[in-house]
Amino acid sequence: MATRPASSTSAYENAHLQWSLDLHLLLQDTSMTKMKLSLGSVFDNQGQEFIVAFMENTDDMQNLELFVATIVDRLVNVTVSTPKYSGNAYLNQHFQISRGNTTMVSIDVELRMKGTSLSPKGILIQATDEVIVYGVNRQHNTNDAFLGLPVDVLGNEYYAVSYLPTVKLRTPPQYAQLMVVATVDGTQVEITFPDSNDFDHVSFDGKDYYGGQTLTVTLNRCVALQLQTEGYYDLTGAYLKSDKPVAFFSGNVRAVVGAAGSSDHLVEQLISTDRWGKRFVIVPIPERAVGDFFKVIGNTDATEVDFTCISSTSMITSDKILLAKAGSYQLVEMNPKSYCYIVANNSIFIGYFVKSQYNRDNHDPALILIPPIEQYAAEYVFATPKKTVGSYENFFLFVVKDKDKAGLRLDEEPFPSTIDYVSIPNSSLVAGYMVVEDGFHKFNHISPISVFGGIMYGRYTYETYGLPVGLRMAKINKNTSTQHCDALNQPSSSSHDLYLQHHV
């Protein structure tokens, strides 16, 4: 792990000074002070229109799965379709859902992307009210899941994250891959590949693209472009820029993570750089005797990252890394059962990589997007993925302010008294986990301004999944020329966003 000398002013101190100044200015504005007490909806992972697609996984034996749920009390009409696809797997399904119910849409495996390719396999989800969407890409002994993000929170700039295979197996392939799906016809997309020793090249349309080179392509609505490394390389740091909002996914066909031998599909739908954060807490995967990895990606030159971790023995360790250039990244190996608090002077992205199985502990690789603290919310709903045979053991991992933990609720009931809360170093936060049963669940706080973060993780023999249960999607990094606003959502620059951003 790379280290650097401590600077005279740490990222913790710089960040604290900036947050204090912002909060002071916020409270100086009387209208904002009043607004913080009247909290309506903000941009988050709930929406009325989604466009997603499924990256390549090995084999073609099991159908893809798309889960749709809602927190509204009235009936919601939902349509799931493939408007640009004309093959045998053409999809046009209609159904109704309401609060407390989840519909799983089984999708023909023909709609999964294959190799480096361009295909109209984008899946359109439209609803008459706000819904939550997540996808499960499962095959025999290989699985991962992603949280779907609605069209109104998609962006124009992204960085890919994937895993550099450390164990090279001929089968199944462990190729790194990324995928972009257009939401508007005539979308121009530029992908600049990482100038890194971990990357070699990508071939597309008869041309090879090496590190630092840019591929330019125009995509129409619901058309997906998938790119693969064609070898044991890493696509982390590949930079995408588009002239219209796009959905962006990345991961690996399969990957062995760490030194063990089990491999699994890796995928997440990624958030655009204007919604990245500066503060994070990582909660370790429960019931593991080994430490996992997290990967940090920078969006700005000279990004300093401080992290402090506390282990199950209460031993505290700290370190600093420097991400010299935008798109630079660092893979960090955690000590077993360590909870980590991470602060940066610029916005960063963090992906969590679950290691391969260790001593038959039934944990397999998964890629999990770690939500920034600035994007925590006060309520989430989630339905556990279903297995064809058997059930996952499902864990809910959470982070909350210590003074707010008594107000947490699972399905309107207080969290179990048996939870072991771990105090997060250098913060007022605590974290923990609990086992949850199969089915639909609501996680919330009794106060609408007490926010918390949550991850769902499930394990089964040779299969796992991991994804955030939800997150706010405010544009917290920079002003943009376009402000999305609809009848259900407040503008991303509202005082509601600013208040919640500073509340934890």
N, C-alpha and C positions, 0 to 999 in steps of 0.2 A: 504494500500500500504506500502510495506516494505521500510524503510529508513536506512541510515547509516551516521555516522559522515563524514564531508568533510575531504578528505585527504589533505596533504600539497601541492600536485600537482594534479590538476584536470585532468580528462580524456580529457577535451578540450585542456589544455596546452600540455599534452603529445602528443596528436594527432597532434596538430599544429606544434610542434617541429619536429616530425617525417616526416610530409608532407613537411615542409620547407627543411629538409635535403635531402629527396628523390628528390624534385624538383631541388635543387641546383646540386645534382649529375647528374641528367638528363640533365640539360642545360650545364654542363661541357663537355658532350660528343658531339662533333661537329656533328657526324653522326646522333645522336638522334635529335639534334636541327633542322637539315635539314629534318629528317623524319616527324617531327610534322607538317611541311608545306605540306606534301604529304600524305594526309590521304586516305588510301584505306579502304576496309571493315575489320571489326574485328569480333570476335565471338559475336553473339547476338542471338535473338530468331528467326531469319530467317535461313532456311536451306533447304536441298534437301531430307532429310529423317527424319521422325518422327515415333515414336511408342507410342501410347497413349491407354488408356482404360477409361471406365466410372465406377465410384464407385456406390454403391447402393443409390437409391433415393426411396421414397415411391411410391407405385402404379406402374402400367405398362400400362398406357393409352396413353402416347405420345411418339413418337420416339425421339431418341437422335439426336443431331445436331452437325455437324462438319463443320466449316467455313474455307475456304482456299482462300487466297488472295496473291497478289504479287505486288512488286514495279518495276519490270523489264518491259521494253517497248515491248519486243517480246513475242510471244506465248509460254506458258509453258505447257507442257504435264504433267498431274497429274494422278496417280493411287492410289486409296484407296481400301485396301483389308484386309481380315482377313485370312492370309495364313495358320494358324494352326487350324482354326475353321471349323468344318464340319457339323454344324447344319443347320436348315432352314434359319437362318439369315446370312449365308455365304455371304461375300461382295467382289465384284471385279468390281469396277467402274472406268471408264476412262473419263477424260474430259480435256479441255483446258481453261486456264485463261490468262489474260493479265492485265497490269496496269490499275487500276480503276474499275476492275470487281472482284466480289466475288462469289464463288460457295458454296452453302450450300448442304452438303451431309446428307440426312436423313438416320439414322441408326436404324435398328430394335431394339426395346427395349429388345429383347432377349439377346443382347450383353452386357447389363448392368450386373455388378457383383451382386451376392446375398450372403448375410451373410459372415461368414468366409469360404472362399473357394479358390480353386486353379482351374483355368480355362484358356483355350487358347483363350481368348477374346481380346487379344491385336490387335489393329488396326494399320496397316502399311500405312503410307502416303509417297509416293515417287514422286519426281518431277524432271524435266530436268533442272530447274533453281531454284533459291531461292524463297521460299514461306513463308507465315505467316499462322499459324494454331491456332485456338482456338475452344474449345468445349463448348457446352451448354447442361446441364443436367436438363431438365425441366419436371415436372409433374404438375398436377393441383394444383395451389397455392403454388408451391415449385420449386425453381430454383436457380442455380448459374452457373458460367462459369469459365473456366480456360484458361490461355495462354499456348499453346503447346510449348515445347522446343525441338529443333532438337537433333538427336542422337549425333552429334559431340560436343555438350556442356553438355551432361549428365555426371554425376560423380559417385563416389563410396562410398561417405559418406553423409548421410542426417540425419536430425532430423525431426520428425513429429510435426505437430501443429494441434490442434483440440480445441473444446470448452467444458468445463465442464458444463453440463446442470445445471441450477439453478432452473428451474421449471420442475418437473418430471411428464410428461404426459405418460399415457399408450399407447396411439396412437396419432400421429405416433411416432415410436421409434426415440430417439435422440442419438443413439449410436455413439460414436466416432469411426472412422475407418481410416485405412491407406491401401495403395495399392502400390505394386511394380510390374513393368513389365520388363522382361528381354529383352535385345537387341541382345544377343549372346547366342547360345546354351551352356549348361553346366555352367551357371552362379551360383556361390555359394553365397548365401545371408545369412547374420547373422543379426537378429533383437534383440536388447537388450531392454527390456521393462523398463520404468521409475520406479525408486525406490522412489515412491511418494505416499503421502496419497490420492492423487486424482486418483490413479490407483489401480485396484484390480488384475484382471487376464484376459488373453486371452486363449481360448481353440482352439487347432488345432491338427488334426489327432489323437484324443483320448488322448491328453496330455494338462494339464493346465500349463500356464507360468505366473509366478508372477513377481513382481518388482525386477529388477536386474538379472533376468534369460534371457537366450538367446535362441532364436529359430533359427535353421539352416536348410536351404532348398536349393535344387538345382533346378533352373528354366531354361527352354529352351526359345529360342527367341519367342516373342509374347505370352508368357504364363504369366498370371497375378495371383498374390496372394493378396487377400483382407483379412484383419484381422479386427474384430470388438470387442468392449469391453464387449458386452453382458450385459450391465447395464449402470447406469449413472455414468460413469467414464471418465477420460481424458487420451488420448494417447500422449499428448504433452511431448516431451523429449524422446520418443522412438527413439533409435539410430540404423540406418541401415548402414551396411558396406558390400560391395560386391567386388568380385575379378574382375568384369567387369562392365562397365557402365550400369546403369539401370535408368528407369523413375520411379519417386516416387511421389505419390499423398497422400493427407490426408485431413481430415475434419470431417464432421458428416453426418449421414443419413439425419437427420434434427436436428435443435436446436432452442430452445428459448434462445435468447441472452439478458440478463438483466432480469428485473422484469416483463415486459409485456408478453402477451400471444401468439403472432404470432410466428410461427416457419418456418424455411426454410432450404433447403439443403445447405451445406457448402463444398466447394472444392477449392483447388489450386494444380497445379503441382508445386513442390518445386524445389529450386535450391540447388545444392550440396554445402557443407561447404567451399570448396576452392574458391567459387565465392561470398561468403558473404562479406558484407562491414562493415564500422565503423561509417558512417555518414548517417543520414536519415532526411527527412522532412515529416511530416504527415499533409496532408490537410484534414480538416473535411468534412464529407459528407454534401453537400449543403442542405439548407432549413430544418434544424432540430433544434428543441428546446431542445434536450437532447444531452449529450456527449456520444460518443461511447467508445469502448475499443481498446487498442492495447496490443499485447503480445510479449514480448522480450525473445528470447532464446539465451543462450550463447554457444559458441563452445570451450571455454577454461576456466580452473579454474580461479577464482578470476577476473572475468570480471566486470569492473566498468562501469556503464552507467549513463551519465548525460543527463537530458532533461529539456528544457526550452520551455514554451508554452505561446502564446499570444492570448488573447480572443478577441471577437468582441468589447469589451469595452476598449481594449488596456491594460488590466491588464496582467502583466507578472508574471508567477509562475515558479518555478524551483524545481527540486528534484533529488535525486541520488538513485540508487539501486545497490546492489551487487549480482551478480550471482556467488555463491560460487564454483560450480562445472560445468564442461562441461555437457550440457543438462539441467541445471537449467533454470527456466523460471519465469517470473513475469507478471501478468495481471494488466494493468494500466487503470483506468477509467479516461477519459478526461473530462474536463469542456466543457460545450456547446460551439460550434463554435470556438474551439481552434486550432491554428496552432502550431505544436510542432517541435522543432529542437533537434535531438538526436545524441549524440556522445558517443562512447565507446572506451576503450583502447584496446580491442580485437574485432575480427569480431563477429557480431551478426546477427540474423534473426528477422524480425518484421512482424507479421501478424496483420491486422486490422480487427476487428469484428464489423460489423454494428449491432446496437441494434434492437430488435424487435419493431414493430410498436408502436408509441406513439401518442395518441390522433388522430388516423386515419390519420397520416401524409404520408401514402403510402410508408414508408420505412420498408423493411423487412430484416431479417438477411442475411449477406453475409460475406465471408472470402476473404480478398484482400491481396495479397503479396505486401509489400511496397518495391520498388526498392531502393537499396543503392545509394547514390549520386555518388559513384565511378563507377556505372554502367549506368549512364545516357547516352543517345545518342542524336544525332542531327536531327534525322528523324524517324518518325513512320507512319505506315499506319494501318487503322482499319476500319472494317465494323460493324455497330451496329447489334446486334442480332435481329432477326425478331420474332415477336409473331404470333401465329396462328390467333388470333383475336386482333386487336388494335396494339398500338405501345408503346414502352417504352419512358419515358422521359429521355433522355440521357444527362449526364454531363461529361465534360472533365475537370479533375483536374490536375493542372500542377505546377511545381517548376522550376525557372530559375534564373540566376543571374540578379540582378536589372539592371545593365548596358546593358544587352542583351535583355531585354523584348521587345523592339521595333522591334526586328528582327524576332519575332515569326510569323509563318504563318499557317493558316488553309485553305487548298485547294488553296494555292498560294495567299491568301488574308491576310492582316494584321489582328491580333486578334481584336475583337470589342473594341472600345474606351470606352465602358461602364464598362469594367472589373474593379473590385475593387482589386487592388494589395495589398497584406498584406506583410509587411516587416517581415522576419523571424529573431527572436532574435539571437544575437551572430553570425551572418553570413552576407554575402553580397547577400543573396537570397531573392526573393519575390515569392509569391504563389497566386493562384487564381483559378477560375473555370468559365466555360461558358456552356451554353446549346448548344448541337449540334443536327442537324436533323438526321433522319434515313438515312442510306446509307453508302457508302464508303467515307473515309476521309483520307487526308494526313496532318500530323502535322510535321512541320519542322522549322528549323532556317535558315535564309539566309546565315549564316556563318557555314561551315561544322565543325568548331571547337568550336562552342557555343552549349553546350549540355543542355538538360533539361529533367525532369522526367514527366511522364504522367500516369494517371489512368483514365479508363472509368468506369462509374457507371450509371446504369439505374434502374428506378423504374416504377412499374405499380401496380395496386391494388393487394395486396397479393403476389407480386413477385418482386425480385430485381436480379441484377447481378453486379459483380465488379471484375475487373482484371487490371493488368498493360497493357498499350497499347504496351509495348515492353521494352526491356532493353538489354544492352550489357552483355556479359557473359564471361568476361575475368577472368582468374585464378589469382586473386589479393592477395591471402592469403599465398600461399606457392608454392614452386616448386614441380612438379610432375614428375614421371619417363616417362610419356607419353605426348608428345606434339602433339595435333591434328592440322593438317594443310592441307588445300586443295587449289584448284586453286582460290577459291573465298574469302578465309579468310587468314588473317595474323596469325602467331603464337601468342598465348596468352601472351607471354613475350615480344612482340614487343614494340618499343618506342611509337608507336601509342597508345597502351593501357595505357602506363605510362603517356603519355601527357594528354590524356583525363581524366585519373583518377585524375590528379591534377588540371584540368582546372576549376573545380567548387569548 
